[in-house]
């Protein structure tokens, strides 16, 4: 059976023997080439309707001419297919020898027809097959008449004849397949018979790389039955109706899609703009608070990273109560904005966040992620690139300290995630540097955290999740407020690492006895000064902590500032035979400030991110 990773590997093998010059030149005799394919994408340009549409097209083509692509794709509502607007198609077709056209609903304005599209664009049919470098592309036409649920307006339907063609193509294809349509097949503004088409595609999910659409003028990723459905934002505007009609983007939006068979990933590049004048919110069109990711209105195409077998899980205490405090704004960016940038740059798929404190909705909207939290101002929040389920509160457990959700990955595999915070009460972690406190006394100081953890370990739902972990892998991540016995051993003491303490910490021992793997230490088993992985604190001697004030700047120190991290207290634990730790790292810097810790890095805790490989077995 051709699963999606196998399909993308097959793409590499087929590409190696294809006639595309860039691939053929790089081919090596000793192994088939797994060369990425890259396409320029533009949607909903609206030539003849939108302001400056031709200059927006020119910008797209100019950028694509400087970034070699294997083809150019327009996802419909491109330009009126008549003589007056023929220049759009002429420019597009002249820019590359592999151009792919999708018919949108506005191509039928002013009495125009499919025949006009055929003539203007140089295509023969409205739905068709195209092979590019070992990738099969199936172009659909969502403008069929005859929908039994049509409620007026433009048709939005894939009729029986086209469905039969699609079923036959999917049945016989021997290579990975990309599905293109103008109207969405899932999510916002989906076609009338979307469920029928989704069911058909689900039967062949292992062959389908992704489904791409325009039409909705939103930027989102929807996952159904292991298939990514990507909505590509308009190049020009968001429709608001009324006298304003359109809320224009100041700069054109477009993107590139890269399909990498070697890593089995799909990536959309980032393209940002701003509202040219009033935003939809300012106009009063878009009034809902905290909209779901599939209906976010933004002048942007955000980067997307879709990996069918890899999962990046982050845990981070973001110090959220003060992340919009103007004292911690740097270069006109709030601490919250820098937090979002760090998460986005990390390629995290799931984030177990601590100290969210009112940040959750804003962070989720900015990332385009699903999220689960107990309340708008709650401590804990789980964010996910992929859909979340089983998010009910855990009876008997305080949601300030324990929440859980199930993540469904693109191929249908499920991963159970717990986000936890253990009490910081009692003996504080700073005592680890106090030589007057013995190792035994220090370890006993974490007994209250062990008691706190036992509430989770002994909970019936958690026990059930442990029992099922070989089929549904289990991740427990968060701020444990204590070190681990794995970092404080006779060996580390001999090396003079971690205060030379030897500590029997009951919390980490209990996690180990329950079968969990400390993923950072599993990825870095050899303890050295470089692999300590300290997560607290990122704040150097430039700042001192004062209760109710946060970190207050002390006398200036030379740059770069002195750092004083001394404990690893944030963890990503994993359990389950279908979950393999590939790598893990601690993030202590914002990528734009590589030599600076706090406050450029917006929290006193480092982030921990683990890369997992998830088995395809369901």
N, C-alpha and C positions, 0 to 999 in steps of 0.2 A: 504494500500500500504506500502511496506517495504522500507522506506527511509534509507539513509546510517547511520544516528544516530540510528534509530530503528534497522537496521541490526546489528550494532555493539552491541547494548544492547541485541539483540537476541543471538548473539554470546556468551555473558556472561551467559545467561540463559541456553543455550545448553551445554556450557562448564561445568556448575555446575553438570550436571548429566552424564558427560562423564566418560570414564574409565581411563583417564590419571591420574596417581597417584598424581602428584603435585597439580592438581586441585581438585581431589576427597578428598584429605586429608584436604584441606582448606575449604571445603564446610560447610556452616552454614544452620541449619534447618529453621531458621526464614526468610531467604531471599535467592533467587538464587544468586549464586556467579558470579560476573562480573570480571573474572580473565583475565588479559592480556595474550596474546599469543606472544611468542618470537621465532624468527627463525634466525639461522645463514645463511648468504648469501655470496656466492662467485661466481664470473663470470669470464669467459675467462681466466682461469688458463693456458690453452694451454700446458698441459702435453705432452712431446715428442717434443715440438717445442720451448718453452720458456726456457730461462736460469733458472736454480734452481727451476723449477716448483714444484718438489717434496718437496723441503724444504719450499716453499711458502705454499703448502698444509699443511705441518706439522705445520707451524705457525698458520694457521687458525684453525686446529683441536685442537691444544693445547689451544688456547684462548677459543674456544667454550667449551672445557671440563671443564674450570673453571667458565664459565658463563652459567648456566643451560638454555637450550633451549627446545622448544617443537618440534623441527625438524631442519634438515640441508637441505639447498637447493643449488644446483649448477645450474647455468643458462646457461649452454651450453659452447661449445668449452672448455670442461673440460680436456680431455686427449684422445689420440687415442685409440679406443676400440679394442685393439689387445693384444695378450699375452705379448708382450714386455712391455706394459704399464698398465697391469692389476693391478699393485700395487696401482695405484691411486684410482680406484674404490674400491679395497679391504679395503684400509685405510678409505675411506670416509664412506662406508657402515658399517664398524665395529665401527665407532665413535658414532653412534646413531641408535636407532631402528626405527626412522622415517626419512628416507632420500628420497629426491625428486630429480629426474634427469630430465633435459631438454636437448634435442638434439640440438647441434649447427651445423653450416655449416662445420666446420673443422672436425667433426666426420666422414665426408665422404671422407676425404683425402686418398690417396693411395688405392683407390678402396674399402674402407670400406663401410659398409651398415648399415641400421637400425637393421638388424639381429645381427650384431656384437655388437651394443649398447645393445640390449636386453640381449645377453649372458653376456657381460662384466659387466653390471650394475645391472642385475637382475630385469629388467622391462619387461612387456609383450607387450606394444604398445608404439607408439611414442607420442600419445596424449591420455590423460587419466584424470580421476577424483580421487582425494584423499581427505578424510575428516580428519581433525585434530582438536580435541577439539571443535567441533561445527563450525569450519570454513571449507568451501568447497574450495578446490584448483583445478583449471582447468589448466592442463598443455597442451600447444599447441606445434605444430611442424611446424615451418615456412619454411620447406625445401621441400614443395610440388613442383612437376613439373607442367607445363601447364599454367604458367602465360602468358596471351596475351600481356603483356608489358615487358616481360623479355628481358633485354638488354645484356645478356651475363654474364659470371661468375657464381657464386653460385646461385642456386634458392633462392628466397625470396618471398614466396607466401603461402597462406593458401587456399587450393583447395576447390571445392564445397562439397565434401563428409565431410571434416573436418568442414567446415562452418555449414553444416546441423547438425552435432553432437553438435557443440558449441551452436547453436540456441536452440536445444532441451534441452541441459543441463541448459542453462540460464532460459528457460521457466519453467522448473520443479523444479529448486532449491528453497528450503525453508529456506535458511540460507545465511549469508554473504559470498561472493565469492571473492577469490584472483585469478587473471589471471597471469600465468607465460608463458613466451616465450623467445626464444633466440633472434631472430630478433625483433627489436622494432615494436610496433603497431602504434606508433606516434612519431613524432620528427625526429631527425637525423637518417639516414640509415633505415628508416621504410620499411616494406614489400611492395611489388608492389601494393597489393590491400588493403592498410591500410585504405583508406576511407570507403571501404565496411565493414571492420571489426569494425571500429569505429562506423559506423551507427548501426550495430548490437548490439554492446555493449551499445550504448546510449539508446537503447530501454529498457535496463535492468539496467540503471545506478544506480538506487536505491538499487540494490542488490550487486553491485560491490564495493569492498573495495579499490582496486587499481590494476593496471597492472604493472608487473615488467619484465624487460628485461636486457640482456647483449648486446653483439655484437658491440655496437657503441664505446666502450672504452672511453666514456665520462660520466660525472657526471651531471645529470640534472633532473629536474622535469617539465613535460609538463602537462597542464590541458586542457582537451577537454570534453565538455558536462558534466561537473561535475565529471569526472573520472580522478584521478591522474595516470599519466604514468611515472614511475620511471626508469631511466636508471642507472644501477649499473655498476660502472667502472670496468675495468679489474683488475685482481689480479696481472698482470705481466707487461704490457707495453702498449704503444700507437704505432700503426702502422704508420710509416712514409714512407715506401718504399725506393727505391733507394738502394745505397750500405749500408746505415745504417740499413734499414729495420724496426728496432724497437727502440723506445726510452723507455728504461726500468725504472721502478720505483725501487728505492733502497730497499724499503721494500714492502712486499705484501699488497695489498688492499683487504679488505673484510669488512663486516658490519653486524649489526643485525637489523632486522625489528621487532618492537614491535607494536602490534595492541591492543589498550586499549578500551574495550567496555564501560567502565564506563565513560570515558571522550570523547569517540568517536574520538580518535586521532590515527594517525599512526606516528611512529617516526623511522628514520634511525639514527644509531649511527655514530659518526665522526671517520674517519680513514684517517690519513695523511701520506704521504711519501714525497719523493723528487726525482728529476731526478737523476738516477744513474750516467749518464754521461751528454751528451748534451741534452738539451730540444728540442722539436720540433721547437720552435721559433729560437733557435740557429742553428739548422740544416737548417732552411729556409723553412721548410715544411708549417708552419702555419703562414701566413703573414697578414691575415685580422686584422684590428684594431676594437676594441670594438665588438667582436663577440656576437651574442645572447646567452642567457643562455643555450639553448639546444645544443650548439656546443662548449662549453668551454672545452679546453683541459687542464687538471690539474692532477697532481699526488695525487689525493685525492678523497675520498668519503665524501662529506660534510653532516653535519647533516640536516635532513629534518624533519619538524614538520607539518603534514597535519591535519587540524581540519575542518570538514565540516560545523560546525555551530558556531565556535568561530573565532574572528578576533582581532588580537593585533595591534593597531595603535600607532605609536610613532611619536612625533614631536621633532626635535632637531636642534638647531643652533650649528653647529659643529666648528664654528670659523675656517672655511676651508682655508682661505687665507694663514695661516701659519702652516697648519697641516703636512707639510713635512720639516719645519724649523728644522735644527739639534739642535737648542737650546732646543727643546721640545721632543727630543728623550730620552726615558727612557728604560734602560736595553736593548739597541739595537733595540727597537721598536719605529717607528715613531708615532707621534700623530695620523696620519691617520690609521696606523695599529691598534692602540688601539681603535680608533673609531669603526672600523669594528668589532673588538672583542666584544665591548660592545653591538653593535646592534645584533650580532649573539647570544650572551649570553642571550639577553632579550627575544628571540623568537618573535620578531616583525615580523608581516606579511606585514605591510605597514609602510613606513617611509616618513613623510613630512619634508624634510630637508631644512634648511636655511644655507646660507653661504657655499654652496658646492664648488663654485669657483674652478672648475677644478678637483674635486674629484669624480664626479659622475660615470664616466665610470669604474674607478678602484674599487670603492665601489661596484657597481653593479656586476662586474665580480667576485669579491671576495665572495660576498654573493650568487651569482647565481640568482639574482633578475632581473626582468624587471624594466625599469626605463623610466621616461619622464622628460626632461628638455628642456629649450628654446635654449640653446647653451652649448657647451662643458665647457665654463667657467662661466656659469650662476650662479646666486645667489640661485635659488630654484630648487629642484629636488624631484620628487615623485618616491620612490622605492616600488616594490611590489613583493611578492613571487608568486603572481597570475597574469594572463595576464591583460594588460592595454589596454583600447580603449578610443575613444573620447578624444584624446590628442591634438586636434588642439588648437592653441593659441586663447585667448579670445579677440575678436576685441574691441579696445578701452581701454583695460586694459594693463598696463605695465607689461610684464612678469617678470620684476625684483621683482614685489610685488605680483603677482597673477598668479598661474597656476592651472590647473585642469586635472583630468583623472578619468576614470571609471574603477574600479577593478571588475573582474568577479571571484567569489568564486567557489570552487570545485563543489557545487551543482547547479551552474548557477545563483545564486543570484548576483545582481550587487550593488555596493556601489560607490557613487560619492564622490571624495575626492578633496578638495581644499587645496593648500599649499599657505600660505600667509605670507608676511612680511609688517608690518606697519612702517611708518617712525620713525626714532629715532631722527629726528630734533626737534628743539624747546627746551622746558624745559626738561632736562634730568631726568631719573628715580632716579638718586642719590639725587635729591632734596627732596625726600620723607623723608630723615633723617634730613633735615634742618628745625629746629623748628621755624625759622623766616618766613617760608613760610606757610601761612594759609591753611587749608583744602580746602577752596573755590578756592584759587589761584592755589593750586596744581592741583585740578580737571580741572580747566580751561586750564591748561597746556597740557592736552591731547585732546583738541578740534581739533588740527590738525590731530591727529590720527583718530578721529571720522570722520572728513572730508575724510580722506584717505579710511577708511572702507566703507563709503557710496558709493564710486565708485563701490565696489563689490555688496553691498546690493541692489543698484538700477540698476545693469546691467541686461538686459533682459534674458540672459542665466541663470544667477544665480536665478532670480525670477522664471524661468521655472523649475529649479532644486528644488527649495523650494516647488513649487506646486506639484511636482512629488515625494516628499520625502517619502510619505507613501508606495510607491511601490519600489522606489530606494532610500534607506537611504542616507543621506547627512552628510559628515564630513568636517568641516573647522578646520584646524590645522596650527599652526605656531607661529612665534614670533610677538606678538602684541605690544611689547615695552611699555606696560602700565599695571597697576594693575587693579583689578576688584572691583566693588562696593560690591560684595559678601564677600570679605575678609576684608572690612573696614566698619564695622557697629557699631551701638551703643553697641552691645553685645561684639564685639572684643575690642572696646575701653574700656569698663568696665573691661575686663580681662587684659588690658595692652598689647594686642597683636597688631602686625603690626603698630608700632609707635603710637598706640592709636588714629589713624586717622579715621574719618568718611568721606568717599569719595563718591560722586555721579559721577562715571566715565561713560561718555556717550558711550564709546566703548562697554563695557560689558553690559550696559543697552540695547543698540541697538541689540546686539546678543540675549539677553534674549527676547526682544520684538518680534524678528523675529522667536521665537520659539525654539532657540537652547539651549541645555543643556551643561553647563560647566561640563564635565565628571569627572574631578578630584574632584571638590567640591561636585558633586552628590555622588561620592564614599566615600567622607569624609565630611559629612554635619556638624559634630560637630567640631567646631573650637577649637583646643588646640595647645599648643606649638609644639606638635608632628605632627599635621596635617596641618601645614601652607602651605606646598608644595612649598616653595620658589624655584625658578628656576634661579635666578640671585642675586648674582654671586657665582660661586663655588670657586672663587679665594680668598684666605685668605690674611692676612696681610703680608705674605711672598713676595707678588708681588704688584707692583703698575703699573697702565696702563699709557703708554706714547704714544701719537699720533705718528703713523707711525712706532712705534717700538714694539707695542704689550705690553704684560705683562713683566715687567722687575723686576728681583729679587731684593728685598731690603735686609736690614741686616737680617741675619739668625735669625729665631725664634725656640724655642724648638719644638720638634716633640711629638705628632702629631700637625700639624700646626693649628693656630687659624683660625676659619672660620667666615665669615661675610656675609652670605646670608641675603637679606632683602626684596625681592620682588618676587611675582609670576607674571611673564609676558609672559609665554609660555603656550599655551592652546590647548586642543583637544575638540572642540565643536561638538555636534551631534544632528541630527534632523531626525525623522522618526519612525513610530510605529513598524517597523520590526527590530529596532536596540535597544538593551538593554545594558546599562552599567553594567558590572559585577564588575569591580575593576579598580583602577588606581593607579599609583605610580610615584614618581619622582626619577630619577636615578642620583646620584651625585658622584658615585664611580666606578672605574674599579674594576671588581671582584677579580683581583689579588692584589689590593691595597686597602683593605677595610677601612683602617684608614687614607687614604690620598686623598685630593681633587686635585686641580690643582698643578702641571702639569700632575701627573699620570692620573688623569681624564682630558681628552685632550681638554676641552672647558670651556669657562667662563659661558656658559649656561648649566643647567641641562637638561637632556632628560625627557620628559613626555611620559608615555605609558599607554594606556587604553585598557582593555580587554572588548570586546563586545561579546554579543550573538546575532547572526543574525537569524531572523526567517527563516524557510524553505519555507514560502510562497513566491512565485515568482510573 
